[in-house]
C-alpha cells in the first residue's frame, strides 16, 4: 500500500522537495552570475565573453572527462576572484571567491606556472599537493596575455588520470583563444609546484559535523538581498548533492569529494547559513 503523509503520497512529497531544491540552486546560480556581471563591468565582459568561456570549459570537461573544470578570473580592482565552473552534471555554476581560499589556483597565479599531478603519476611535487584537498588528479594552468595572468584554468579528477599530460594538451588547445597557457613542463623531469607565497587558509572548525551527519539546503535563508554570496566551485559539488537524507560520507562520495574535505566544506556552508543539520521542512504549500 502506498505510504502517505497528511493524505498525500510520500513519493509526491519527495519529488516536490527535490524540485524545490533545484529551483533554489538555480536562484543561487543566477544571483552569483548577476553579482559577477555587475562587478566585472561592461568593458571586461566584452573582452572575456561569458558565453564563449562557458562553451570552452564545457568542451574541456567533455574531452578530458574531468569531474569539474573552472576558470578563475582575478580582478585587479576587486577583493574576490570570479569563477565559472562546468560540472559533470552538465550544469554551469558561477562563483565569487576570496583568492586566499583557493590555494592551488593562487599558487598557479602567483608563480605563473602549472600544477600537473595525479595519484598514479611518478612525479613528486612539494606541498601543498592536490591530494591534500581531496583530488585524485589535477591540472591548474595560468592563462597569460602579454605579461599578465588573466585567468587560471583548473580541472580536477579525470576519469583517465594516466593520460593527464594529454589532458593538459586539450586544455591548451581549447583555451588559447583566451590567452597563452604557460605550462613550463619538461618531459621526463618532475613537475614541480612552488610553495605558495601566501599563507594557507586556517583549518575550518567542523562544528561537530561527522561522516554520519545528515545535511540539507536552507531553502529560504535569512540574508540581506544585497549581500555578496561566496560559493566556491568545489562547494557547488556538495550543494548539488544535499537532500536531507544521506549521511555526509555518502554525499561526499556522490559529489566526488573526500569525506574530510566534505566535512570542511559543509562546515563553511553551515557558517554562512546555506545548509542546516537535518532535513529542511519549510516547503511551499
N, C-alpha and C positions, 0 to 999 in steps of 0.2 A: 504494500500500500504506500502511496506517495506521501512523504513527510511534508507537514505543513507547519507554518508559523504565523499565528494571528490570521488563520484562514487562507493564507497564500502559500503556494508550493515553495519549498525551500530552494529548489533549483532556480526558480524565477528570481527569488531574492538575491541569490548569489550572482546571477547573471547581471542584475541591475547594479549590484555593488561593484562588480568588476567594470561595468561600463562607466560608472561614476568615477572610478579611479582613473580610467583612460581620459575622461573629459578633464579631470583635474590636472593630469600630467600635461595635456595639451595646453591648458591655460598657463601652466608654469613655463612651458616652452615659448609660447607667444610673448609672455611678459619678459622673459630673458632676451628674446630676439629684439623686442622693442627697445629695451634698455641699451642694448649694444648698438642698434641703429642710431639712437639719439647720441650716444657717446662718441661713435666713430665720426659722425658728421658726413655731409654730402661729398666733400672732396675725396675722402678716403674710400667711401663706398663706390665712387666711380672708378678708382684705381684697382680696387680689390672687390670685384662684384660678387655678392653673396651667392648668386645662383651658379656662377662659374665655380666657385670654391666648393659648393655643395656637390656639383656634378663630379668634380675631380676627386674629392675624398670618397665618394661612393664608388667611383671606378677603382680606386686604390683598394678599398675594402673588398670588392668583388674579386679583383685579380690576385690579391695576396692572401685571401681568406683569413684576414685578421679579425679579431673579436671587436676591435674598436680602432678607428682612425680619426685623429684630431688635428686640426690646425689651430695653433695659438698665435694670436697677433698682439705683440707688445705695442702699446700706445705710449709714446713719449710723454704726453701731457696727462696721462691717466695713471691712477694708482692700481688699476686692475688690468689683467690681460683678457682679451676677448677670444673665445674659442668656439669653433663649430666642430661637432663630432658626428660621424656616421657610425651606427652600431649595427651589429649583425642582425637585429630585428627589422632592419630596413628604415629605421627612424633617423631623423636629423635633429640634433639637440644643440642648443646654444648655451654658453656659459660665460659668466663673469667671475674671474678668479684672481686672488692676490698672487703675484708671481712666486712668492716665497712658499706658497702651499703646494706648488707643483715642482718638486725638487729636481727631477730628471730633466724636464724641459728647460728649467732655469740653468742647469749645468750646460746644456746644449747651447743656450743663448749666450751665456757669459763666456764660454770657452770657444764658441764659434766652430764647433766640430761635432760629429755624430757620435752617438752611442749605439752600438750594434751588438746584441747579446741574445743568446738562447741557452737554455739549461743543458742542451746537448752539444754546445759549442766547445771547442778546445781552447778558445780564447779566455784569458783571465783579465778582469778589469778590477781596479781598486774600488772600494766602497765610496758612495752607496751604490749597490748593484740592483738591477731591476727586480731580482727575486726577493729583495728585502721589502718590496712594495706589492708582492703577491703575483708578479708577472712571470710567466713561463718563457716568454720570448719578447724581444723589444727592439724597436728601431726608433730613435729620435734623431732628427736631422734638421739643420738650420737652412732656411731659405734666404739667400743673400742677393741683394741688389746693390751693385756698386760695392761700398764697404759696409753697408748696413744690413743687419739681420732683420728682415721684415716679417718673418714668421718662423715657427718651429712646427715641424710635422712629427707627430707621434703615432706609431702603430704598435699594437700590443697583441700578444697571444695568437700567433699564426697557427693555422691548422697543420701546416707543414713547416715547422721551425727549422728543420735541417736545411731548408733552402733559403735561409734568411738573407744571404748576400744577394740572391736573385730578387727577393722582395725589395731590398734597397734599390736595386736597379729599376724596378717597376715604379717605385715612388719617385725616383729621379726623372724617369721618362714622362710620367703624368704631370708632374708639378713644375717642370722647368718653365712653363708659360707664366708662372708667378714669380720666378726668380731662379737663381742657380743654387742647387744643393751642393754644399761643400762637405763631402763625406770624410775626406782626409783619412782614408783607409789604405793599407798597403797589403797586398796579397801575401799570405804566409807569415805575416807578423801579427802579434796580438793587437786587438782593437782596444784602445785604452780610453777611458773616460776620466778626465782630470777631476780632482777633488773640487767640490763646489766652493765658490767664493763667498757664499752667504751661508749662515747657519741653517741647519735643517730645522724644520718646524718642531715645536715641542711635542712630546708624546701626549696624545689626546687622552683625557680621562675617559674611562669606559662607562661611567655612570651605572655600574652594576650590570651591564649587559653581558650576556654569556652566549655560547653557541646554541643554547636551548631557548633563548628569549624569542618571543613572537612579537613582530612589529607590524604596524600598518601606517598608511599615509594619513595625515591630518587633512581631511578634505576641505575644511573651512578654517584655515589657520588664522589666528588673530595677529594681524600685522598691518603696518602702515601701508596703504595702497601705493605710496610713492617710494617705499623703501627698496633699496637695491637687493635683489635676490642673488646670492652667490651659490651656484651649484656647479661643482667641478665635473669634468667629463666622467670620471670613474664613479661619481655619486649618482649620475643618471642610471648607470648599470644596476645599482641596488634599488633605486626608486622604482624602476620599471618592474621589479620582481616582488615587491612587498604586497602581501594580500591579507594580512591579519590571521593567517592560518599556519604557515610554515615556520619552523624554528629557524633562527638566523643561520645556522650551519647549512641547512638545505637551501635557503635563499641565496647564500653566498655561492654555493656550488652551481646553481642555475645561472647566477649572474656572472660566473667566471672569476670570482674573487676568492682569495684565501680567507679562511674563517677569521683570523685575527685582523686582516685588512678590513673585512666587512664589519667587524665589531667597531673598529676605529671610525669608519665612515658613518655607520649608524649612530654612533655617539655624537658626531658633529651635527648630523641631521636632527637628532633629538634636541641638542642645544638650541638649534635655530627654530625649533617648533614646527618642523616639516613632517616629522613622524612621531608616533606615540607607541608606548608599550601596550600590547594587547590589540584587540580588534577595534576599529573605528566604527561607531554605531550611528553617527549622525548622517543618515541618508536622506535624500529628498523624499518627500511624501508624495 
